[in-house]
Structures are given as C-alpha cells and as structure tokens.
Amino acid sequence: MTLRLDALRHWIATRHHLSPEACRWEAVAGDASLRGYCRVTFPDFTSRIVMDAPPTLEDSQPFVVIGREWQAAGLPVPMIHAVDLEQGFIELDDLGNDSLHHHFGTDAEARSGTTQALDLLDEIEKRAPIASLPRYEPDFLDEEMDRFPDWGLTRWLGIETPPQWPEVKRHLLGHIAALPTVAVHRDFDAMNLMIHQDRLWIIDFQGALAGPLGYDLISLLRGRYHRWSRQEMDLWIEGFRQRCLTAGRLSPDIDGETFRAGVEAIGAQRQLKILGQFCRLCLRDGKPSYLEWLPHFYAHLDEGLEALPALGDFHRWLRESYRPAMEARLAEHRATSGAGGRS
C-alpha cells in the first residue's frame, strides 16, 4: 500500500515534540494485508515501528486489544506505545528485521528454529487468554474453504467445483470439531516470528481467535519455508500431542491417530483457503506475486491428504484435474507478465 507519510510524520513529530525533519523514515516490508509499516529513527538514534492502517480498509482495534492482553500475560509481543484509531496509526517497539525464516536455510537450522517456535507456541497456549477472543466458528472455517472454489477454481482457472466439495468440507470440519479450543494466532509462520535480544517475538497477531488446538502447529509445519518428510511430520505432531497431554490441554481419549487426522484436517482447511486467497490477492488486490506460492501450498495439501483416506476421490481430482490446470495457468501467467519469484 502507499504510506501516508506526511500524516505519519506529523503524528510522530507531535507526539515526540520534534520537527518532522528531525526524524529519519524508512519503509519496511509489509504483509498480505492493507497495512503499511515504517521505521522511524529519532535524533538519539533509537527507533520505533509505525503501522499505517487506514481505518476505512483495516480495523486496528483487534491488534491493540490482543497486543495489550498478550503483553500483560507475559508473552513476547512488541510494546504498543501510542494508538490513534481514528487515523489508523500505531507506534510500536522496533524488533529489527531478523525474522525466523531467515534461519531455515538447512535441515538442521529448520529443525532448531521449529523447536524454538514450538516452545513459544506452548507459551501462547498456556498464557494467552481466550475469553475476549472471537471464536473460530465452523461457518467461518467453511467460508474460508470456499475461497478455493470461488477464487481458485472459478475466477482464476475457470473450472467447475468437483461434486464432492460439500462432503470434503463436512469431513474436514468434523475432524476439526473434535479438538479442544485454545488461542490461535492463525498465521504462526516463521516470517511472523522475529529474533530480537536472543529470543523469539510474535508479530502479526491481530487475527487471533479462539480456535482448534493444532491450528498454529500445522501452520508452522506446513508453512512457506520448509518441507518435512511424512516421518518427520508424524514425529513433530506426536511430540506436540505429548506436550499437550502433559500440560492438560488435550484429553488422553484423543489418541495419536485421531490427533494426527485432526491436525492434518486443519492443515487441509488452511491450504485450501490459501490456494483461493492467494488467487484473490492477485485478482482483487493486485498482488500477483502470491501466485508463485500456489505449487508450494498445493504440495502441502497433497501430502496432508494422505492422512485422510476418506477424501481419496477428492485427492485424486486434485492430482488429475486441479494440479495440471493450475500449473498450466501459472505458466501462462508467467509468460504474459514476465513474472517469476515469490514475494
């Protein structure tokens, strides 16, 4: 998005009793939302991050409420120093530029980073209050999945939704409903975990909901930056189940196979949402670079569905119909736009 730099400069200068020219401004990488971010460096060389979230486009109230609650609970989130919801400006701690995904270059680094992230996830599930969080309702999970046929099939590929689609959704939602409720970040990805002062910090938490245990686990394990083998996935999932059992967050009645199926069902729901949402980011929001991630997240979906044999017909349709159509359309897009390379 285009930052409202003049208004930001005036707001910060007024707050800190400085002239607008006294500070140095630097745009920093944004995300898939309509928010923008700047780093402001003050005359004493300290710095802050300023979020620009136009209130007609983004509701910043959840970010403020969750950020303050999580900080009060002892979770590592950036301190909120100032808020102007009317203008859509928020002043935050500057956690630097070193996100965890920069440290996923080798298997050993990815394993170490994932272990650290799961330790932090354990803290979130122990400490984050859920009473004030909206519930991740089945209707919302259903609507998210429908972005796949709406944007990913009809609008992007121009192909029909397979007839088994309603049953696919029912099956996935049934597995998800069997899991207990915790606070879920909903984008617990290595890019949203910053390394600062020798520890991990959580950012981009404004979408947190009270949702199914395992959502953030599978978001991390089937994220952008590493692909685990089936055996490694099973070990991560079972290790997490054991941790939850010890902490009392999971009933012993939920055995390993049931938990794995529930977690992979969440993963399938999430990958289907992403495959539609990234097409929407291109078609509606003018962000075509997200299309380059479609093969990556399709591969995650393909691997995850192996744990859900009841969806075998849908799995075959994805392999025989969706994948070839997606790859052909993506090749056509690259040829006509000169695109190539992920955001």
HELIX and SHEET records of a PDB file:
HELIX    1   1 LEU A    5  HIS A   16  1                                  12    
HELIX    2   2 PRO A   20  ALA A   22  5                                   3    
HELIX    3   3 GLN A   61  ALA A   72  1                                  12    
HELIX    4   4 LEU A  100  HIS A  103  5                                   4    
HELIX    5   5 ASP A  107  ARG A  127  1                                  21    
HELIX    6   6 PRO A  138  MET A  145  1                                   8    
HELIX    7   7 ARG A  147  ARG A  147  1                                   1    
HELIX    8   8 PHE A  148  ARG A  155  3                                   8    
HELIX    9   9 TRP A  165  ALA A  177  1                                  13    
HELIX   10  10 ALA A  190  ASN A  192  5                                   3    
HELIX   11  11 TYR A  215  LEU A  221  1                                   7    
HELIX   12  12 ARG A  230  ALA A  247  1                                  18    
HELIX   13  13 GLY A  256  LEU A  283  1                                  28    
HELIX   14  14 PRO A  288  TRP A  293  5                                   6    
HELIX   15  15 LEU A  294  LEU A  305  1                                  12    
HELIX   16  16 PRO A  309  LEU A  311  5                                   3    
HELIX   17  17 GLY A  312  TRP A  317  1                                   6    
HELIX   18  18 LEU A  318  TYR A  322  3                                   5    
HELIX   19  19 ARG A  323  SER A  337  1                                  15    
SHEET    1   A 5 ARG A  24  VAL A  28  0                                        
SHEET    2   A 5 GLY A  36  THR A  41 -1                                        
SHEET    3   A 5 SER A  47  ASP A  52 -1                                        
SHEET    4   A 5 PHE A  89  ASP A  93 -1                                        
SHEET    5   A 5 ILE A  80  ASP A  84 -1                                        
SHEET    1   B 2 THR A 181  VAL A 184  0                                        
SHEET    2   B 2 LEU A 209  PRO A 212 -1                                        
SHEET    1   C 2 LEU A 193  HIS A 196  0                                        
SHEET    2   C 2 ARG A 199  ILE A 202 -1                                        
END                                                                             
